[in-house]
């Protein structure tokens, strides 16, 4: 990436961060104007249109930006190669931390956008996020098996379904606010449920 490309990417990231901050304060993200985003990001409105074409594309990329940050955080934790239990606890804490940075309305709107099936490919983006999460979790569960923390009798498919049910429970807006103080307990039950007997 040359200097011009680096500056362009930095400016684009600044717009996405500014749009995220403004949208996260509003009850309805559509109330945020392009003028407000341009002012907050300290760029010309024409620059925003150059990068994102229209407001719907910008909203789409803001959600993608937020999810990419969650994935990057999870990858950093996985790549530290800490013991299985510690890694699982930190992953749960990281997810809850990210969910706590957004208001309920932003979360609900994001999930509606990401699961909506239309020509913009948003449902594809959600599938990519799920696939990436599952790849990381499979790697972690394989590590857990090697450490004797995950019973060998459980298949990859079952472990992914188990993890999905847990994550969807935490992700529920009515649950994630209340589960924060219980991250370690939640993870302990998850581990004990899949650990070999006597562990």
N, C-alpha and C positions, 0 to 999 in steps of 0.2 A: 504494500500500500504506500503510494507516494504521498508527499506533503499535502497536495490538493485533496486527494481522496481522504486522507486522515482528517483534515479540517472539515470536509463535507460530512463525514460520518459523525464527527463530534457535534456538529451543528444539528444534525438530524437527531442524535441522542438527546441533545438539549431540548429540542422541540417535544420529543416524546416524554421526557421527564416533566416538562412544564405542563403539557396537556394532561398527564397523569395526575399531577398535583391539583390542578384546577378541577378536573372531572371528579376526583375523589372527594372534593368539598361540596359538590352539588347533589341535590336530591335527584335531579334528572340530568344526566351527563350532556344531553342535547342542548341544555341551557347555556353551556359554555360556548362562547363564540370564537371564531378564528382570530378576530381582533384581539381578544383577551389572551389567547394562547401566544400570538405573535409578540404582544407587549411583555408577557411574562417571560418568554424565551429570549427576548431582546433580538428579534429577527423581523424582517419585513414579511408581511402577510403573503406576498408573492413567493417568498422562499418556501413557506409551508406548502403552498399549492404545487410548487415545483417538485417537492419531495413526495407529497402524498396525494396529489391530484384533487381530492375532495375530502370533505369532513368524515364521510363514512369510512374511507380508507384510513384516515388518521385514527379514528376510534378503533378500528380493527387492529392497527399496528400498536396502539397503546396497550390493548389487551395482550397482544403477542409479546410486547416489551415486558410487561409485568410477569407473564408466565415464563419467559426466557430467563428472567432474574431468579425465579424460584428454582428452575432446572439447574442453572449455573451454581446456585448455592448448594443444592443437593449433590451435584457432581463433585464440588470441592470437598464436601464432607465424606463422600464415598472414596475419593482418591487419597484421602489421608490414611486409609488402610488401618483404622483403629479397630479394636475388637468389635464383634458383631453387636453386642448389647449397647455399647457406647454409641456406635454409629446409628443404630435404630433410634435411640433416644434423641440424638442430635438432629436426625432427619425430622422427627416429629416436632421438636422444638422449632426448627427452621420453618416448617410449613405453618405452624401456628403463628410464628412471628410475622410472616408475610401476610397471613390472613388478618392479623391485627393492625396492619398498616392501611387497610382499606375499610371504607364504611360499608354497611350492609347493602345499600343501594348500588354501589359500584360493583360489589360482588355479585349481586343478583343479576344486574344488567350484563356483566361479563359472562356469567354462565349461560344466560339466555342467548347472547351473541355466539358464544363458542359452540353451542349445541344446535343452533338453528341450521337447518339444511336449506341452502339457497345457492345461487350461482357464484357467490363471492368466495366460496371455499372455506368458510369458517368452520364447518364441521370437520373438514380435512385437517385444519389447524389443531382442533381439539384431539383428533385421533393421533396426530404426531406427538402431542404433549403426553397422551396416555401411553403411547408406544415407548417413548423415551423414559418415562417413569417406570414402566414395567421392566425395561432392559436393566435399569439401575437396580431395581428391587430383586430381579433374578440373580444378578451378580452378588448382591448382599446375602440373599438366602443361600446361595452356593457357599459363600464364606461361612455362614452360620452352620451349615452342614459339616464343613471341614473342622470347625471348632467344637462340634458336638452340641451345639445350641439349638439346632433344628433337626427334628426327627426325620430320618431317611425315608420313612414310610409315606411322607407327604409329597405328592407330585408337584412339579412346577406350576401346573394349571391350577391346582387347589390353592397353593400358596399365593398366587396372584389374585385369585378370587377373594381369598381371606384378606389380603392387603387392600384390595379395592373396596371391600365392604367397610373396612376400618377407616380408610381415607375419606370415603364418602360420608361416613358418620361424622368425622372431625370437620369436614368441609361444610356441613349443614350450618347456616348462619345462626340457628338457634342453639347449636351445640358448641361451636368453636369458642365462643366467649366464655362459656362455663368450664371448658375442658383445660384451659390454660394452666390452672394451678395443679392439675393432675397429670401432667405430661409423663412423668416418670412412672406413675401408677398404671396409666393407660398402656405404656410400652411394656411394663413388667407383665401385665396380663397377656398382652400379645405374645411375648416371648414364652411365658409359661404354658400358653395354650399350644404352642408348636414345638416345645422342647421335648426331648425324649423323657420317658418316665424315669424318675430318680434323679433328674438334673436340678 
